[in-house]
């Protein structure tokens, strides 16, 4: 009797194709899910896997040079695309477009001047560092593209950038007053370099350890990479006086410390030199006859990565002697 019941049940199931199909699907479901997961992981890996950098795969100096110039060319292309997109977006604002064109021409001139200063031999012919030339050009151009892209992401003509509303502030820099629209979170160093084109102050660390960004605020050496631009802005009748390395010249002529640095070779690569000069100016302003210990103590917050400081001390002593001989 039991056997007959089993046979009857099997016959019932065999006569129901839909039930058999459903059971088959249920049995295969774990395998199907596993296959989908494996396929998705492979697609994700293909998307996230970056092609190897040509600098890593180059087999010769010639290939390295070609890679560097390729990066520079790509950066130029991206910059031009961004620039054209901005022109199209704000095509109905003639005054803004005119200012943008002038600013872009000025930046290109500035970039070429920087490259000429760093690599006098040009792009390749006769230069011992054509790869460095290409990479440096690409870096400068990519930074400019990043700045211009802010105009594309802003709601209005730069009034809103990166999600934070800009506000008008007044800065007194090198004896001149400037009214600027900046974000509350922007650093003084960025405003000096980007908005006022005072690029003497350098970004060397961003954590107040090298002194390359040093400027004077009311005569006091201050690290511009850690000071908000709003902190140096006019506040009622009080307007802090900011002095950068561009402002220490004496009526258009080189200041004593600037001339001494050139005469005694106090600058090596020159990157840290503006910070040193600003610090020395502050020292001589408050102490015209500093001792050796005074000089070393004043310069303890400035870092030079390519010299033994001896030539710097010689230049400073020469500047002191020149100031005293006036």
VEXFI-512007 format. One line per 4 residues: number of its first residue (from 1); their letters; for each residue x, y, z of N, C-alpha, C, O, CB. Coordinates in steps of 0.2 Angstrom, whole numbers, m for minus. Glycine has a CB too. Example, Ala and Ser with C-alpha at 12.3 -4.5 7.8 and 13.67 -1.06 7.14 Angstrom:
% VEXFI-512007
1 = as = 66:m28:39:62:m22:39:66:m16:39:71:m17:42:57:m22:45 | 64:m11:35:68:m5:36:64:0:39:67:6:40:70:m3:29
% end
This chain:
% VEXFI-512007
1 = xxxx = 4:m6:0:0:0:0:4:6:0:3:11:m4:m5:0:6 | 10:6:4:14:12:5:18:13:m2:18:19:m4:19:11:10 | 19:8:m5:23:8:m12:18:11:m17:20:15:m21:25:1:m14 | 12:10:m17:7:12:m22:6:20:m21:6:24:m25:0:9:m21
5 = xxxx = 6:22:m14:6:29:m13:12:33:m16:11:38:m19:5:30:m5 | 18:30:m15:24:34:m17:24:34:m25:25:39:m28:30:30:m15 | 21:29:m28:21:29:m35:16:34:m38:17:37:m43:19:22:m38 | 11:34:m34:5:39:m36:8:46:m35:6:50:m40:m1:38:m32
9 = xxxx = 11:47:m30:14:54:m29:19:56:m34:19:61:m37:18:55:m22 | 24:51:m36:28:52:m42:25:54:m48:27:58:m52:33:46:m42 | 20:50:m49:16:51:m56:13:58:m56:12:61:m61:10:45:m56 | 10:60:m50:7:67:m50:12:72:m51:10:77:m55:4:68:m43
13 = xxxx = 18:72:m48:23:77:m49:25:77:m57:27:82:m60:29:76:m45 | 26:70:m59:29:70:m66:24:73:m71:26:75:m77:30:62:m68 | 17:73:m69:12:75:m74:11:83:m73:7:86:m76:6:72:m73 | 16:86:m69:15:94:m68:22:97:m70:26:98:m66:14:95:m60
17 = xxxx = 22:99:m76:29:102:m79:30:109:m75:36:110:m74:28:103:m86 | 25:112:m74:27:119:m71:30:118:m64:35:121:m62:20:123:m70 | 28:113:m60:31:111:m54:38:109:m55:42:111:m51:27:106:m50 | 39:105:m60:46:103:m61:50:108:m63:56:109:m60:46:97:m67
21 = xxxx = 48:113:m67:52:119:m69:54:123:m63:59:126:m62:48:123:m74 | 49:124:m59:50:128:m53:55:125:m48:60:129:m46:43:129:m49 | 55:119:m47:60:115:m43:67:116:m46:71:116:m42:58:108:m42 | 67:115:m53:73:116:m56:76:123:m55:82:124:m54:73:114:m63
25 = xxxx = 72:128:m56:75:135:m55:77:136:m47:82:139:m46:69:140:m56 | 73:133:m43:75:134:m36:82:131:m34:86:133:m31:70:131:m31 | 83:125:m38:89:121:m37:95:125:m40:101:124:m37:88:114:m40 | 94:128:m45:99:132:m49:100:139:m46:105:142:m48:98:132:m56
29 = xxxx = 96:141:m42:96:148:m40:103:150:m37:106:155:m38:90:150:m35 | 105:146:m32:112:148:m29:118:148:m34:122:152:m34:114:142:m24 | 117:144:m39:123:144:m44:122:150:m49:127:153:m50:122:138:m49 | 116:152:m50:115:158:m54:117:164:m50:120:169:m53:107:159:m56
33 = xxxx = 115:165:m44:118:170:m40:125:171:m39:128:176:m40:115:170:m33 | 128:165:m39:136:165:m38:139:167:m45:144:171:m45:138:158:m37 | 136:165:m50:139:167:m57:138:175:m58:142:178:m60:135:164:m63 | 132:178:m55:131:185:m56:136:189:m52:139:194:m54:124:187:m54
37 = xxxx = 137:186:m46:142:190:m41:149:190:m44:153:195:m44:142:186:m34 | 151:184:m47:158:183:m50:158:188:m56:163:192:m57:159:176:m52 | 153:189:m60:153:193:m66:153:200:m64:157:204:m67:147:192:m70 | 150:202:m59:150:209:m56:156:211:m53:159:217:m55:144:210:m51
41 = xxxx = 160:206:m50:166:208:m47:171:209:m52:176:213:m52:168:202:m42 | 171:205:m58:175:206:m63:174:212:m67:179:216:m69:175:200:m68 | 168:214:m68:167:221:m71:169:227:m67:172:231:m69:159:222:m73 | 168:226:m60:170:231:m56:178:232:m56:181:237:m56:168:230:m49
45 = xxxx = 181:226:m56:189:226:m56:191:229:m63:196:233:m63:191:219:m56 | 188:228:m68:190:231:m75:189:238:m74:193:242:m77:186:228:m80 | 184:241:m71:183:248:m71:188:252:m66:190:257:m68:176:250:m68 | 190:248:m61:194:252:m56:201:251:m58:206:254:m55:193:249:m49
49 = xxxx = 203:246:m62:210:245:m63:213:250:m68:210:251:m74:211:238:m67 | 218:254:m66:220:259:m70:226:256:m75:230:252:m73:223:265:m66 | 226:259:m80:231:257:m85:238:260:m82:238:265:m79:230:260:m92 | 243:256:m83:250:258:m80:252:265:m83:251:266:m89:255:252:m82
53 = xxxx = 255:268:m78:258:275:m80:264:274:m85:268:270:m83:260:279:m74 | 264:278:m90:270:277:m95:277:279:m91:282:276:m93:269:282:m100 | 277:283:m86:283:284:m82:285:278:m79:291:277:m78:282:289:m77 | 281:273:m77:283:267:m74:285:261:m79:289:257:m78:277:264:m70
57 = xxxx = 282:262:m85:284:257:m90:289:259:m95:291:255:m99:277:255:m94 | 291:265:m95:296:267:m100:303:263:m99:305:262:m93:298:275:m99 | 306:262:m104:312:258:m104:318:262:m105:324:259:m105:312:252:m109 | 318:268:m107:323:272:m109:322:280:m107:316:281:m106:326:272:m116
61 = xxxx = 327:284:m107:326:291:m106:322:294:m111:318:299:m110:333:295:m105 | 323:292:m117:319:295:m123:311:293:m122:307:298:m123:321:292:m129 | 310:287:m119:303:286:m118:300:290:m112:294:292:m112:302:278:m117 | 304:291:m107:302:295:m101:301:302:m104:296:305:m102:308:295:m96
65 = xxxx = 305:305:m108:304:312:m111:297:312:m115:294:317:m114:310:314:m115 | 296:307:m119:290:307:m123:284:306:m119:279:309:m120:291:301:m128 | 285:302:m113:279:302:m108:277:309:m105:272:311:m105:280:297:m103 | 283:312:m103:282:318:m100:279:324:m104:274:327:m102:289:321:m97
69 = xxxx = 281:324:m110:278:329:m115:271:327:m117:267:331:m118:282:329:m121 | 270:320:m117:263:318:m118:258:320:m113:252:322:m114:262:310:m119 | 260:320:m106:256:322:m101:255:330:m101:250:332:m100:260:321:m94 | 260:333:m103:260:341:m104:255:342:m110:251:347:m109:266:344:m106
73 = xxxx = 255:339:m115:250:340:m121:243:338:m119:238:342:m120:252:336:m127 | 242:333:m115:236:331:m112:233:336:m108:227:338:m108:236:324:m109 | 237:339:m103:235:344:m99:233:351:m102:228:354:m101:241:346:m94 | 237:352:m108:235:358:m112:228:357:m115:224:362:m115:240:359:m117
77 = xxxx = 227:351:m117:221:349:m121:215:350:m116:210:353:m117:221:342:m124 | 216:347:m110:210:348:m105:209:355:m102:204:357:m101:212:344:m99 | 215:359:m102:214:366:m100:210:370:m105:206:374:m104:221:369:m99 | 212:369:m112:208:372:m117:201:370:m117:196:374:m118:211:370:m124
81 = xxxx = 199:364:m116:192:362:m116:188:365:m110:183:368:m111:192:354:m115 | 191:366:m104:188:369:m99:187:377:m100:182:379:m99:192:368:m92 | 192:380:m103:192:387:m105:186:388:m110:183:393:m109:199:389:m108 | 186:384:m115:181:385:m120:174:384:m117:169:387:m119:182:380:m126
85 = xxxx = 173:379:m112:167:378:m109:165:384:m105:159:385:m104:167:372:m104 | 169:387:m101:168:393:m97:165:399:m102:160:402:m101:174:395:m93 | 169:400:m108:167:405:m112:160:404:m115:156:408:m116:172:405:m118 | 158:397:m116:151:396:m119:146:397:m113:141:399:m115:151:389:m121
89 = xxxx = 148:395:m107:143:396:m102:141:403:m100:136:404:m99:146:392:m95 | 146:407:m100:145:414:m98:146:419:m105:148:424:m104:151:416:m93 | 144:416:m110:144:420:m117:140:426:m117:141:431:m120:142:416:m122 | 135:427:m112:131:433:m112:134:438:m107:130:443:m106:124:431:m110
93 = xxxx = 139:437:m104:142:442:m99:149:444:m102:154:442:m101:143:438:m92 | 148:450:m106:154:452:m110:160:454:m106:165:453:m107:152:458:m114 | 158:458:m100:163:460:m96:167:455:m93:173:455:m92:160:465:m90 | 164:450:m90:167:444:m87:171:440:m92:177:438:m91:162:439:m84
97 = xxxx = 169:439:m98:172:436:m103:179:440:m105:184:437:m106:168:435:m110 | 178:446:m105:184:450:m107:189:449:m102:195:449:m103:182:458:m108 | 187:450:m95:192:449:m90:195:442:m90:201:441:m88:189:450:m83 | 191:437:m91:193:430:m91:199:429:m97:204:426:m96:188:425:m93
101 = xxxx = 198:432:m103:203:431:m108:209:435:m106:215:432:m107:200:435:m115 | 209:441:m103:215:444:m101:218:440:m95:225:439:m95:213:451:m98 | 214:437:m91:218:433:m85:221:427:m88:226:425:m86:212:431:m80 | 218:424:m93:221:418:m96:227:419:m100:232:416:m99:216:414:m101
105 = xxxx = 227:425:m104:233:427:m107:239:428:m102:245:427:m103:232:433:m111 | 237:432:m97:242:433:m91:245:427:m88:251:426:m87:239:438:m86 | 240:422:m87:243:416:m84:247:412:m89:252:409:m87:237:411:m82 | 246:412:m95:250:408:m100:257:412:m100:262:408:m101:247:408:m107
109 = xxxx = 257:418:m100:263:422:m100:267:420:m94:273:419:m94:262:429:m100 | 264:420:m88:267:418:m82:269:411:m82:275:410:m79:262:419:m76 | 266:406:m84:268:400:m85:274:399:m89:279:396:m87:263:395:m87 | 274:402:m95:280:402:m99:286:405:m96:292:402:m97:279:405:m106
113 = xxxx = 285:410:m92:291:413:m89:294:409:m83:300:409:m82:288:420:m85 | 289:405:m80:291:401:m75:296:395:m78:301:393:m75:286:398:m71 | 293:392:m83:297:387:m87:303:389:m89:308:386:m89:292:384:m93 | 303:396:m92:310:398:m95:315:399:m89:321:398:m90:308:405:m98
117 = xxxx = 312:401:m83:317:402:m77:320:396:m75:325:395:m73:313:406:m72 | 315:391:m75:317:384:m72:322:380:m77:326:377:m75:311:380:m70 | 320:381:m83:323:377:m89:325:382:m94:322:382:m100:319:371:m91 | 331:386:m94:333:391:m99:334:388:m105:334:391:m111:339:394:m96
121 = xxxx = 336:381:m106:338:378:m112:332:376:m116:332:374:m122:342:372:m111 | 326:377:m114:320:376:m118:317:369:m116:319:365:m112:321:376:m125 | 313:366:m121:309:360:m120:314:354:m120:313:349:m116:304:359:m125 | 319:354:m125:322:348:m125:330:349:m128:334:346:m125:319:343:m130
125 = xxxx = 330:353:m133:336:354:m136:341:357:m132:340:363:m129:336:358:m143 | 347:353:m130:352:356:m126:350:356:m118:355:357:m114:353:363:m128 | 344:353:m117:342:353:m110:344:346:m107:343:341:m110:335:355:m109 | 346:346:m101:348:340:m97:342:337:m94:342:332:m91:354:341:m93
129 = xxxx = 336:341:m93:330:339:m90:324:340:m94:319:343:m91:330:342:m83 | 324:337:m100:317:338:m104:311:335:m100:306:337:m101:318:335:m111 | 313:329:m97:307:326:m94:304:330:m88:298:331:m87:309:319:m91 | 309:333:m84:306:337:m79:303:343:m82:298:346:m79:312:340:m75
133 = xxxx = 305:346:m87:301:352:m90:294:350:m92:290:353:m90:305:354:m97 | 293:344:m95:287:342:m97:282:340:m91:276:342:m91:287:335:m101 | 285:337:m86:281:336:m80:279:342:m76:273:343:m74:285:331:m75 | 284:347:m76:282:353:m72:277:357:m76:273:360:m73:289:357:m72
137 = xxxx = 278:357:m83:273:361:m87:266:357:m86:261:361:m85:275:360:m94 | 266:351:m86:259:347:m85:256:349:m78:250:350:m77:260:340:m85 | 260:349:m73:258:351:m66:255:358:m66:250:359:m63:264:350:m61 | 259:363:m69:256:370:m69:249:370:m72:245:374:m70:261:374:m72
141 = xxxx = 249:367:m78:243:367:m82:237:364:m79:231:366:m79:244:364:m89 | 238:358:m75:233:354:m72:230:359:m66:224:359:m65:235:348:m69 | 235:362:m63:233:367:m57:228:372:m60:223:374:m57:239:370:m54 | 230:375:m66:226:380:m69:219:377:m71:214:381:m70:229:383:m75
145 = xxxx = 219:371:m73:212:368:m75:208:367:m69:202:368:m70:214:361:m79 | 211:365:m64:207:364:m58:204:371:m55:198:371:m53:212:362:m52 | 208:376:m56:205:383:m54:199:385:m59:194:388:m56:211:388:m54 | 200:384:m65:195:386:m70:189:382:m69:183:384:m70:198:386:m77
149 = xxxx = 189:375:m67:184:371:m67:179:374:m61:173:372:m61:186:364:m65 | 182:378:m56:177:380:m51:172:385:m54:166:385:m51:182:384:m46 | 174:388:m60:169:392:m63:163:388:m66:157:391:m66:172:397:m68 | 164:382:m68:159:378:m71:155:375:m65:149:373:m67:162:372:m75
153 = xxxx = 157:374:m59:153:371:m54:150:376:m50:145:374:m46:158:367:m50 | 152:382:m51:148:388:m47:141:389:m49:140:388:m55:152:394:m47 | 137:391:m45:130:393:m46:130:399:m50:126:400:m55:125:393:m40 | 133:404:m48:134:410:m52:141:411:m54:145:407:m53:131:416:m47
157 = xxxx = 142:417:m56:149:419:m59:154:419:m53:157:424:m51:149:426:m62 | 156:413:m50:161:412:m45:158:414:m38:162:413:m34:167:416:m47 | 152:416:m38:149:418:m31:149:412:m26:150:413:m20:143:421:m32 | 148:406:m29:147:400:m25:152:395:m28:152:394:m34:140:397:m25
161 = xxxx = 157:393:m24:162:388:m27:163:383:m22:164:384:m16:169:392:m28 | 162:377:m24:164:371:m20:159:371:m14:161:368:m8:171:371:m17 | 153:374:m15:148:373:m9:148:379:m4:145:378:1:148:367:m6 | 153:383:m5:153:389:0:153:396:m3:156:397:m8:160:388:4
165 = xxxx = 149:400:0:147:406:m3:153:411:m2:156:411:4:141:409:0 | 155:415:m7:161:420:m6:158:426:m3:153:428:m4:164:421:m13 | 163:429:0:161:436:3:167:441:2:172:439:1:160:435:11 | 165:447:1:170:453:0:174:454:6:171:455:11:166:459:m3
169 = xxxx = 180:455:5:185:457:10:190:462:7:190:462:1:189:451:14 | 193:466:12:198:470:9:205:469:13:205:468:19:196:478:11 | 210:468:8:216:466:11:221:472:9:221:475:3:219:460:8 | 226:474:13:231:479:12:237:475:11:240:473:16:231:484:17
173 = xxxx = 240:475:5:246:471:3:251:475:0:249:478:m5:244:465:m1 | 257:475:3:262:479:0:260:487:m1:262:490:m6:265:476:m7 | 256:489:3:254:496:3:248:498:m1:246:504:m2:260:500:0 | 245:493:m4:240:494:m9:233:490:m6:234:485:m3:241:492:m16
177 = xxxx = 228:493:m7:221:490:m4:218:486:m10:218:488:m16:217:495:m2 | 216:480:m8:212:476:m13:206:473:m10:206:471:m5:217:470:m15 | 201:474:m14:194:471:m13:193:465:m16:193:465:m22:188:476:m14 | 192:459:m13:192:452:m16:186:449:m13:184:450:m8:198:449:m14
181 = xxxx = 183:444:m17:178:439:m16:181:433:m14:184:429:m19:172:439:m21 | 181:431:m8:185:424:m6:180:420:m1:175:423:2:191:426:m2 | 181:414:m1:178:410:4:180:411:11:186:412:12:178:402:1 | 176:410:16:178:411:23:184:406:24:188:407:29:173:410:27
185 = xxxx = 184:400:21:189:395:23:196:396:19:200:392:20:186:388:21 | 196:401:14:202:401:10:208:404:14:208:408:18:201:406:4 | 214:401:13:220:403:16:223:409:13:222:411:7:225:397:16 | 227:413:17:230:419:15:235:418:9:235:421:4:233:423:20
189 = xxxx = 238:412:9:243:410:4:240:409:m3:242:412:m8:247:404:6 | 234:406:m3:230:405:m9:228:411:m12:228:412:m18:224:400:m8 | 225:416:m8:223:422:m10:228:426:m13:228:429:m18:219:426:m5 | 234:426:m10:240:430:m12:242:427:m19:243:431:m24:246:430:m7
193 = xxxx = 243:421:m19:245:418:m26:240:418:m31:242:420:m37:248:411:m24 | 234:416:m30:229:415:m35:226:422:m37:225:424:m43:224:410:m33 | 223:425:m32:219:431:m34:224:438:m35:222:442:m39:215:433:m28 | 229:438:m31:234:444:m32:240:443:m36:244:447:m38:236:447:m26
197 = xxxx = 241:436:m38:247:434:m43:253:436:m39:258:438:m43:246:438:m49 | 253:436:m33:260:437:m29:262:430:m27:261:428:m22:259:442:m22 | 266:428:m32:268:421:m31:275:420:m28:278:414:m28:268:417:m38 | 278:425:m25:284:424:m22:283:420:m16:288:416:m14:287:431:m19
201 = xxxx = 278:420:m12:277:416:m6:275:409:m9:271:408:m13:271:419:m2 | 279:404:m6:278:397:m9:274:393:m4:274:394:2:285:395:m10 | 271:387:m7:268:382:m3:273:376:m3:275:373:m8:261:380:m6 | 276:375:3:281:370:4:279:364:8:282:359:8:287:373:6
205 = xxxx = 274:365:13:273:360:17:265:359:19:263:354:20:277:360:24 | 262:365:20:255:366:22:254:364:29:248:363:31:251:361:17 | 259:363:33:258:361:40:263:366:45:265:364:50:260:354:41 | 265:372:42:269:377:46:275:374:48:278:376:54:265:379:52
209 = xxxx = 279:370:44:285:368:46:291:370:42:297:369:44:285:360:46 | 290:373:36:296:375:32:297:383:32:303:385:30:295:372:25 | 292:387:32:293:394:32:293:397:25:294:403:25:299:396:36 | 292:393:20:293:396:13:287:401:12:288:404:7:292:390:8
213 = xxxx = 282:400:15:276:405:14:276:411:18:271:414:18:269:401:15 | 281:412:22:281:418:27:280:424:24:283:426:18:288:418:30 | 275:428:27:274:435:25:274:439:31:274:436:37:267:436:21 | 274:446:31:274:450:37:267:453:37:264:455:33:279:456:36
217 = xxxx = 264:452:43:258:455:45:259:460:51:260:458:56:252:449:47 | 258:466:49:260:471:54:267:471:56:268:472:62:255:472:59 | 272:469:52:279:468:54:281:462:57:286:461:59:280:474:58 | 276:457:58:277:451:62:277:445:56:273:444:53:272:449:67
221 = xxxx = 283:441:56:283:435:52:277:431:53:276:428:59:290:432:52 | 273:429:48:267:425:49:267:420:43:269:421:37:261:429:49 | 265:414:45:265:408:40:258:409:36:253:408:39:265:401:43 | 258:411:30:252:412:26:248:405:24:243:405:23:254:415:19
225 = xxxx = 252:399:25:248:393:24:244:391:29:240:386:28:254:388:22 | 244:394:35:240:392:40:235:398:43:232:397:48:244:389:46 | 236:403:39:232:409:41:226:410:36:227:411:30:236:416:42 | 220:411:39:214:413:35:215:420:32:217:424:35:208:412:38
229 = xxxx = 213:420:26:213:427:23:208:432:27:210:438:27:210:427:15 | 203:429:29:198:433:33:202:436:39:200:442:42:192:429:35 | 206:432:42:210:435:48:214:441:47:216:444:51:214:429:51 | 216:441:40:221:447:39:217:453:35:220:457:33:226:445:34
233 = xxxx = 210:452:35:206:457:31:205:463:36:206:463:42:200:454:29 | 203:468:33:201:474:36:195:473:41:190:470:39:199:480:32 | 196:475:47:190:475:52:189:481:55:192:483:60:192:469:57 | 184:485:52:182:491:54:188:496:52:190:496:47:181:492:62
237 = xxxx = 190:500:57:196:505:56:202:502:56:207:505:54:196:510:61 | 203:495:58:209:492:58:210:488:52:206:483:50:210:487:64 | 216:489:48:218:485:42:225:483:43:229:487:42:217:490:36 | 226:476:44:232:474:45:236:475:38:234:475:33:232:466:46
241 = xxxx = 243:477:39:247:478:34:251:472:32:255:470:36:252:484:35 | 250:469:26:253:463:24:259:465:19:258:468:14:248:458:20 | 265:462:20:270:463:16:273:456:13:275:452:17:276:467:19 | 273:455:7:276:449:4:283:451:1:285:456:2:272:446:m2
245 = xxxx = 287:446:m1:293:447:m4:293:452:m10:299:455:m11:296:440:m6 | 288:452:m13:288:457:m19:287:464:m16:289:469:m20:281:456:m23 | 286:465:m10:285:472:m7:291:474:m3:290:480:0:279:472:m3 | 296:471:m3:302:473:1:307:477:m3:312:479:0:305:467:5
249 = xxxx = 306:477:m9:310:481:m13:310:489:m11:305:491:m9:309:481:m21 | 316:492:m12:317:499:m10:316:504:m16:320:505:m19:323:500:m6 | 309:506:m16:308:511:m22:310:508:m29:313:512:m33:311:518:m20 | 308:502:m30:309:499:m36:316:496:m37:318:492:m41:309:504:m41
253 = xxxx = 321:497:m32:327:494:m32:328:488:m27:324:488:m23:333:500:m30 | 332:484:m28:333:478:m24:334:481:m17:339:485:m16:338:473:m26 | 331:477:m12:333:479:m5:340:476:m3:342:472:m7:327:476:0 | 343:478:2:349:476:4:350:468:4:355:465:2:352:479:10
257 = xxxx = 345:465:7:345:458:8:344:454:2:347:449:0:339:455:13 | 340:457:m3:339:454:m10:346:454:m14:348:449:m17:334:458:m13 | 349:460:m13:355:461:m17:361:456:m14:365:453:m18:358:468:m17 | 361:456:m7:366:452:m4:365:444:m6:370:440:m7:366:453:3
261 = xxxx = 359:442:m6:357:435:m8:360:433:m15:363:428:m16:350:433:m8 | 359:438:m19:362:437:m26:370:437:m26:373:433:m30:359:442:m31 | 373:442:m23:380:442:m23:383:437:m20:389:434:m22:382:449:m19 | 380:434:m14:384:429:m10:381:422:m12:383:417:m8:383:430:m3
265 = xxxx = 376:421:m16:374:414:m18:370:412:m12:370:406:m11:379:410:m20 | 366:416:m9:362:413:m3:356:409:m6:354:405:m2:359:419:1 | 354:410:m12:349:406:m14:351:400:m18:356:401:m23:344:410:m19 | 349:394:m17:351:388:m20:346:387:m26:347:390:m31:352:382:m16
269 = xxxx = 341:383:m25:336:382:m30:331:388:m29:327:389:m34:331:376:m28 | 331:392:m24:327:398:m23:320:397:m21:317:402:m19:327:401:m30 | 318:391:m20:311:390:m17:310:393:m11:304:396:m9:309:382:m17 | 314:392:m6:313:394:1:316:401:2:314:404:7:317:390:6
273 = xxxx = 319:404:m3:322:411:m2:317:416:0:319:420:4:325:413:m9 | 311:417:m3:307:422:m1:305:422:6:305:427:10:300:422:m5 | 304:416:9:303:415:16:308:418:21:307:421:26:301:408:18 | 315:416:18:321:418:22:321:426:22:323:429:27:327:415:19
277 = xxxx = 320:429:16:321:436:15:316:440:20:318:445:23:320:438:8 | 310:437:20:305:441:24:307:440:31:306:445:35:298:437:23 | 309:434:33:311:433:40:317:438:42:317:441:47:313:426:42 | 322:438:38:328:443:39:326:450:39:328:454:43:333:442:33
281 = xxxx = 321:452:35:319:459:35:316:461:41:317:466:44:314:460:29 | 311:456:44:308:457:51:314:458:56:313:462:61:303:452:52 | 319:454:56:324:454:61:328:460:60:329:463:66:329:448:59 | 330:463:54:333:469:54:329:475:56:332:480:58:336:470:47
285 = xxxx = 323:475:54:318:480:56:318:481:64:318:487:66:311:479:54 | 318:476:67:318:477:75:325:477:78:325:479:84:313:471:78 | 330:474:75:336:474:78:342:475:72:344:470:69:338:467:81 | 344:481:71:348:482:65:355:479:66:359:479:61:349:490:65
289 = xxxx = 357:477:72:364:474:73:363:468:77:365:467:82:368:479:77 | 360:463:73:359:456:77:366:452:77:370:453:73:354:452:73 | 366:448:83:372:444:83:371:438:79:366:436:77:373:442:91 | 376:433:79:376:427:76:370:423:79:366:420:75:382:423:76
293 = xxxx = 369:423:86:364:419:89:357:422:87:352:418:86:365:419:96 | 357:428:87:350:432:85:348:429:78:342:428:77:351:439:85 | 353:429:73:351:427:66:349:420:66:344:418:63:358:428:62 | 353:416:69:351:408:69:344:407:73:340:403:70:356:404:73
297 = xxxx = 343:411:78:336:410:81:331:412:77:326:409:77:336:414:88 | 332:418:73:327:421:69:325:416:63:319:415:61:329:428:66 | 330:413:61:329:408:55:328:401:57:327:397:53:336:408:51 | 327:400:63:325:393:65:319:390:63:318:384:63:325:393:73
301 = xxxx = 314:395:61:308:392:58:308:392:51:303:390:48:303:397:60 | 313:393:47:314:392:40:318:386:38:324:386:41:316:399:37 | 316:382:33:319:376:31:322:377:24:318:379:20:315:370:32 | 328:375:23:331:375:16:333:368:15:337:365:20:337:380:15
305 = xxxx = 331:365:10:333:358:9:339:356:5:340:351:3:327:354:6 | 342:362:2:347:360:m2:354:364:m1:358:365:m5:345:362:m9 | 355:367:5:361:370:7:363:369:14:359:367:18:360:378:5 | 369:371:16:371:371:22:370:377:26:373:378:32:378:369:23
309 = xxxx = 367:382:23:365:389:27:371:394:27:370:399:29:362:387:34 | 377:391:26:383:396:27:383:402:22:384:407:24:390:392:25 | 381:401:16:380:406:11:375:411:13:375:417:12:379:404:4 | 370:408:16:364:413:18:366:417:24:365:423:24:358:408:21
313 = xxxx = 370:414:29:373:419:34:377:424:32:377:430:34:376:414:39 | 382:422:27:386:427:24:382:433:20:384:439:21:391:424:18 | 377:431:17:372:436:13:369:440:18:369:446:17:367:432:9 | 367:438:24:363:442:29:368:446:32:367:452:33:360:437:34
317 = xxxx = 374:444:34:379:449:36:381:454:32:382:460:34:386:445:38 | 382:452:25:383:458:20:377:463:20:379:469:19:384:454:13 | 371:460:20:365:465:20:366:470:26:364:475:26:359:461:20 | 368:467:32:368:471:38:373:476:37:372:482:39:370:467:44
321 = xxxx = 379:474:34:384:479:33:382:485:28:384:491:29:391:476:31 | 378:483:23:376:487:18:371:492:21:371:498:20:373:484:12 | 367:490:26:362:494:29:365:499:34:363:505:34:357:490:33 | 370:497:37:374:501:42:378:506:38:379:512:41:378:497:46
325 = xx = 380:505:32:384:509:28:380:515:25:383:519:21:388:506:23 | 374:515:25:370:520:22:370:527:25:367:531:23:362:518:22
% end
